[in-house]
Amino acid sequence: MAILEREVTGAVTHLRMNAPERLNALSDEMIAAVHGALDEIAEDQSVRAVVLSGAGKAFCAGHDLKQMTAGRQADDGGAAYFKDLFDRCAAMMARVQSLPQPVIAQVHGIATAAGCQLVATCDMAVAAHGTRFGVNGVNIGLFCSTPMVALSRNIGRKQAFEMLTTGTFIETDRAADLGLINRAVPEEALEAETRALAEQVASKLGSAVRIGKQAFYAQMEMPVAQAYEFTGEVMVHNMLRDDTREGIAAFIDKRDPKWSQ
């Protein structure tokens, strides 16, 4: 049984974490599988959107605590293993956002600790009503410092700090209000609603979305004046593309564009 399942429908690729007995924990194997799949997808221009979900009753319960505990058996108490684990996990998270194609989390059950981090890292997220989100490592004496990075870049700092220091869960309505997810839908509609969003994104000019996603994350780290200077250059680059010229001409002519990709 593959730890990560991949299904391709048209221009949408669906990655399903498939370790339901461990609530799709981010084990060494899961991190490697997701990162490897993303690297492959990055090179495939036929893919224009990615859906990431979890098999079984949960999206992702965070790091594999049993595997982490086994790592303590090393002479250094696990220090080298833990540093390597968190570095590999951070690299996988970064790959989600550096991927040319948008990634949409399809979330159900629970998304805790690094699982909540993964939701926050994805470009968009759709969740089933009743899904619970938490960065609750503090409850077992482990502050969720790496999940904090993505969470605090998604929601307000006071709300993030409350979640991190109390270890309490929030549910979908609150998650939507805070901006952690785009929307909540009935569980029976989750897959269809997420796919509809992915297909809508995939219907756009792929090169324009790739340019835009890269620029989106880059400009967020810049002061406003620098961001406008940078994105102005991005717009010029976008405008000079043949497919963009065709898209604008088609709009003016009131016809469908004939794009090359």
VOGU-3710 file (C-alpha; in Angstrom, 3 decimals, decimal comma):
1> mailerevtg> 0,000/0,000/0,000  1,481/3,317/-1,076  1,903/5,871/1,703  0,934/8,584/-0,766  -1,668/8,012/-3,452  -1,748/10,063/-6,626  -4,764/10,513/-8,871  -4,742/12,623/-12,032  -7,945/13,989/-13,539  -7,384/16,399/-16,377
11> avthlrmnap> -5,157/19,232/-15,191  -5,721/18,466/-11,480  -3,498/16,099/-9,491  -4,859/14,763/-6,189  -2,311/13,654/-3,586  -3,798/11,622/-0,742  -1,723/10,893/2,359  -2,430/7,244/3,011  -1,461/6,216/6,525  -4,903/6,248/8,190
21> erlnalsdem> -3,803/3,998/11,042  -1,427/6,809/12,115  -3,842/9,616/11,208  -1,551/10,435/8,277  1,216/11,575/10,589  4,199/13,308/9,019  6,596/10,440/9,494  10,002/10,373/7,804  8,416/8,353/5,014  5,428/10,671/4,577
31> iaavhgalde> 7,570/13,800/4,436  9,805/12,200/1,801  6,845/10,972/-0,241  5,048/14,331/-0,281  8,211/16,279/-1,037  9,181/13,875/-3,813  5,730/14,040/-5,408  5,776/17,837/-5,329  9,188/17,888/-7,002  7,816/15,715/-9,798
41> iaedqsvrav> 4,667/17,812/-10,192  6,747/20,994/-10,421  8,242/19,720/-13,669  4,888/18,734/-15,192  3,281/21,690/-16,958  0,163/19,628/-17,678  -0,671/19,903/-13,954  -2,310/23,233/-13,129  -3,651/22,587/-9,628  -2,980/20,144/-6,790
51> vlsgagkafc> -5,355/18,850/-4,102  -3,823/17,449/-0,906  -5,955/15,301/1,397  -5,713/12,518/3,968  -7,189/9,019/3,934  -9,281/7,691/6,800  -10,791/9,762/9,579  -8,291/12,630/9,688  -6,333/14,976/7,464  -3,075/14,900/9,428
61> aghdlkqmta> -2,195/14,584/13,118  1,224/16,206/12,836  4,579/14,556/13,446  4,826/10,842/14,211  5,469/10,920/17,970  6,318/7,204/18,169  8,966/7,628/15,488  10,297/10,723/17,264  10,472/8,838/20,554  12,488/6,074/18,888
71> grqaddggaa> 14,928/8,734/17,714  15,839/9,445/21,338  17,786/6,171/21,473  20,777/7,800/19,757  23,835/8,735/21,831  22,943/12,424/21,611  19,410/11,805/22,878  18,018/12,390/19,419  19,292/15,944/18,894  20,716/15,302/15,417
81> yfkdlfdrca> 17,668/13,309/14,332  15,231/15,955/15,584  17,143/18,766/13,831  17,194/16,766/10,610  13,491/15,926/10,932  12,423/19,535/11,434  14,688/20,687/8,601  13,201/18,092/6,245  9,672/18,993/7,274  10,367/22,710/6,781
91> ammarvqslp> 11,799/21,998/3,327  8,657/20,054/2,402  6,447/22,895/3,621  8,521/25,397/1,658  8,139/23,224/-1,439  4,360/23,568/-1,225  4,677/27,321/-1,616  7,523/27,265/-4,139  5,570/24,819/-6,307  4,483/26,581/-9,519
101> qpviaqvhgi> 0,954/25,173/-9,222  -1,522/26,192/-6,497  -2,032/23,583/-3,761  -5,441/23,225/-2,096  -5,789/21,365/1,198  -8,922/19,190/1,431  -9,307/18,892/5,188  -11,479/16,705/7,405  -11,421/15,233/10,900  -8,452/16,869/12,552
111> ataagcqlva> -5,429/18,899/11,496  -3,143/19,199/14,485  0,376/20,522/15,125  2,372/20,032/11,900  -0,898/18,946/10,272  -2,349/22,371/11,038  0,934/23,831/9,752  0,377/21,982/6,487  -3,107/23,484/6,114  -1,711/26,950/6,806
121> tcdmavaahg> 1,076/26,358/4,289  -1,183/25,321/1,412  -2,263/28,128/-0,901  -5,945/27,487/-0,177  -7,956/25,157/2,038  -11,476/23,744/2,051  -12,634/21,910/5,182  -15,561/19,732/6,154  -17,852/21,118/8,846  -16,710/19,905/12,254
131> trfgvngvni> -13,023/19,631/11,367  -10,840/20,589/14,321  -7,607/22,561/14,000  -4,976/22,905/16,697  -1,334/23,567/17,444  -1,576/21,738/20,724  1,927/20,436/21,308  2,025/22,599/24,414  -0,360/20,090/25,995  2,437/17,499/25,993
141> glfcstpmva> 5,251/19,942/26,762  6,349/20,612/23,176  5,626/24,142/21,957  4,649/24,091/18,260  7,429/26,436/17,187  7,737/25,290/13,574  3,950/25,135/12,985  3,878/28,648/14,457  5,692/29,988/11,386  2,918/29,125/8,942
151> lsrnigrkqa> 0,076/29,724/11,402  1,234/33,236/12,347  1,458/34,125/8,660  -2,161/33,053/8,119  -4,063/34,475/11,058  -3,809/37,380/13,520  -0,937/37,211/15,968  -3,055/37,308/19,118  -5,296/34,507/17,843  -2,255/32,470/16,829
161> femlttgtfi> -0,581/33,000/20,184  -3,728/31,948/22,014  -3,893/28,714/20,033  -0,197/28,029/20,609  -0,203/28,675/24,356  -3,545/27,126/25,307  -3,448/24,086/23,042  -7,175/24,430/22,383  -8,877/23,385/19,157  -10,856/25,635/16,868
171> etdraadlgl> -13,509/24,351/14,481  -14,299/25,257/10,914  -16,421/28,374/11,399  -13,729/29,945/13,553  -10,983/28,753/11,191  -12,784/30,417/8,276  -13,306/33,645/10,241  -9,596/33,755/11,087  -8,508/33,045/7,506  -6,943/29,638/8,136
181> inravpeeal> -9,289/28,085/5,569  -11,150/29,528/2,599  -14,466/27,909/3,383  -16,241/25,136/5,262  -18,664/22,775/3,521  -20,749/19,740/4,483  -18,562/16,650/4,763  -20,425/14,877/1,977  -19,655/17,798/-0,352  -15,990/18,205/0,626
191> eaetralaeq> -14,393/16,343/-2,261  -16,693/17,861/-4,887  -16,281/21,409/-3,569  -12,504/21,109/-3,385  -12,323/19,638/-6,874  -14,543/22,408/-8,234  -12,166/24,999/-6,804  -9,150/23,148/-8,211  -10,762/22,874/-11,630  -11,618/26,569/-11,622
201> vasklgsavr> -7,968/27,407/-10,918  -6,808/24,862/-13,491  -8,989/26,469/-16,161  -6,890/29,639/-16,089  -3,762/30,273/-18,144  -1,168/28,090/-16,425  1,781/30,387/-17,110  -0,063/33,375/-15,621  -0,946/31,466/-12,438  2,641/30,234/-12,087
211> igkqafyaqm> 3,967/33,784/-12,438  1,354/35,047/-10,001  1,956/32,451/-7,302  5,676/33,113/-7,242  5,083/36,861/-7,084  2,403/36,499/-4,401  4,767/34,989/-1,851  7,753/37,123/-2,841  5,955/40,465/-2,471  4,552/39,576/0,949
221> empvaqayef> 8,074/39,747/2,382  8,760/43,223/0,926  8,007/46,770/2,065  5,074/48,268/0,122  7,152/50,470/-2,206  9,474/47,585/-3,075  6,499/45,269/-3,567  4,945/47,646/-6,105  8,250/47,994/-7,957  8,678/44,222/-8,053
231> tgevmvhnml> 5,110/43,398/-9,071  5,179/46,094/-11,754  8,094/44,246/-13,340  6,188/40,976/-12,995  3,192/42,537/-14,786  5,424/43,691/-17,649  6,830/40,166/-17,991  3,305/38,740/-17,944  2,011/41,274/-20,506  4,750/40,391/-22,997
241> rddtregiaa> 3,753/36,716/-23,170  2,006/35,609/-26,359  -0,774/33,833/-24,462  -1,522/36,980/-22,472  -1,739/38,994/-25,666  -4,191/36,390/-26,995  -6,229/36,457/-23,773  -6,665/40,216/-23,917  -7,508/40,125/-27,638  -10,104/37,413/-27,023
251> fidkrdpkws> -11,720/39,486/-24,263  -11,930/42,513/-26,533  -13,298/40,378/-29,390  -15,799/38,677/-27,042  -14,541/35,153/-27,818  -12,795/32,323/-25,976  -8,983/32,592/-25,929  -6,865/30,097/-27,854  -3,992/29,531/-25,479  -0,959/27,429/-26,269
261> q> -0,920/25,884/-22,779
//
